[in-house]
Amino acid sequence: MGIQDIIEGKKQWRAHMARVKALPPDYQVVYREMQKYLFKVGPVDLSDGQPLSGIVDFFEEGAATGKGVLELIGKDVAAFCDDLIKDSRTYADIYQESLSQETGTAGN
């Protein structure tokens, strides 16, 4: 990864966060909670920004129609996030696989 890639990544992140800041306050709060949760759970494809950009797109559409954020996602933010990444590979999955492989080779 070169300097240009880092600069471009920062520009994209700033543009993304500007979109988040343009959302209504309740959407911003829920977005930040979702972001924390997803960073903690660690889907592998989170680094490409897809899930987070998709969430902002979804929130922008909901805000444009005048819906409250909880009308869109429900009251359980973690469950909504889990549903978003249910088919995604997480770092926890990779870790579990590595433990399984170590356990499997230890017995040989």
C-alpha positions in Angstrom: 0.0 0.0 0.0 1.5 3.2 -1.1 1.1 6.8 0.1 -1.4 7.5 -2.7 -3.5 4.6 -1.5 -3.5 5.9 2.0 -4.4 9.4 0.9 -7.2 8.1 -1.3 -8.5 5.9 1.6 -8.6 8.9 3.9 -10.5 11.0 1.4 -13.0 8.2 0.9 -13.4 7.9 4.7 -13.9 11.6 5.2 -16.5 11.7 2.4 -18.2 8.7 4.1 -18.3 10.4 7.5 -19.6 13.6 5.9 -22.5 11.6 4.7 -23.1 10.2 8.2 -23.0 13.7 9.7 -25.6 14.8 7.2 -28.1 12.2 8.6 -30.6 13.1 11.3 -29.2 12.9 14.9 -31.0 9.6 15.7 -29.6 8.0 12.6 -26.1 9.2 13.5 -26.3 7.7 17.0 -27.4 4.3 15.7 -24.8 4.4 12.9 -22.0 4.9 15.4 -23.3 2.1 17.5 -23.5 -0.2 14.5 -20.0 0.9 13.4 -18.6 0.0 16.9 -20.3 -3.3 16.9 -19.1 -4.2 13.4 -15.5 -3.2 14.2 -15.7 -5.3 17.3 -17.2 -8.4 15.6 -14.8 -7.9 12.7 -16.2 -9.1 9.4 -13.3 -9.6 7.1 -14.8 -7.6 4.3 -15.4 -4.5 6.5 -12.0 -3.1 5.4 -13.4 -2.5 1.8 -16.1 -0.3 3.3 -19.0 -2.1 1.7 -21.2 -2.8 4.7 -20.7 0.7 6.1 -21.5 2.4 2.9 -24.5 0.2 2.4 -25.8 1.2 5.8 -25.4 4.9 5.0 -27.2 4.4 1.7 -30.1 2.6 3.6 -30.2 5.3 6.2 -30.3 8.1 3.7 -33.2 6.5 1.9 -35.0 6.0 5.2 -34.4 9.6 6.4 -35.6 10.9 3.0 -38.9 9.1 3.5 -39.3 10.5 7.0 -39.0 7.2 8.8 -37.3 6.9 12.2 -34.2 4.8 12.3 -35.7 2.2 14.6 -38.6 1.8 12.1 -36.0 0.7 9.6 -33.9 -1.6 11.7 -35.9 -2.5 14.7 -35.0 -2.1 18.4 -32.2 -4.6 18.5 -29.2 -3.0 16.7 -26.9 -5.9 17.3 -29.4 -8.4 15.8 -29.7 -6.2 12.8 -25.9 -6.1 12.4 -25.7 -9.8 12.9 -28.2 -10.3 10.1 -26.2 -8.0 7.9 -23.0 -10.0 8.3 -24.5 -13.5 8.7 -22.9 -14.8 5.5 -19.7 -12.9 6.0 -16.5 -14.4 7.3 -15.3 -12.8 10.5 -11.9 -12.6 12.2 -13.5 -14.7 14.9 -14.2 -17.5 12.3 -10.6 -17.4 11.2 -9.3 -17.6 14.7 -11.6 -20.6 15.5 -10.4 -22.3 12.4 -6.8 -21.8 13.4 -7.5 -23.2 16.8 -9.2 -26.2 15.2 -6.2 -26.8 13.0 -3.8 -26.5 15.9 -5.8 -29.0 17.9 -6.0 -31.3 14.9 -2.2 -31.3 14.4 -1.4 -31.6 18.1 -2.8 -35.1 18.2 -0.7 -36.4 15.3 
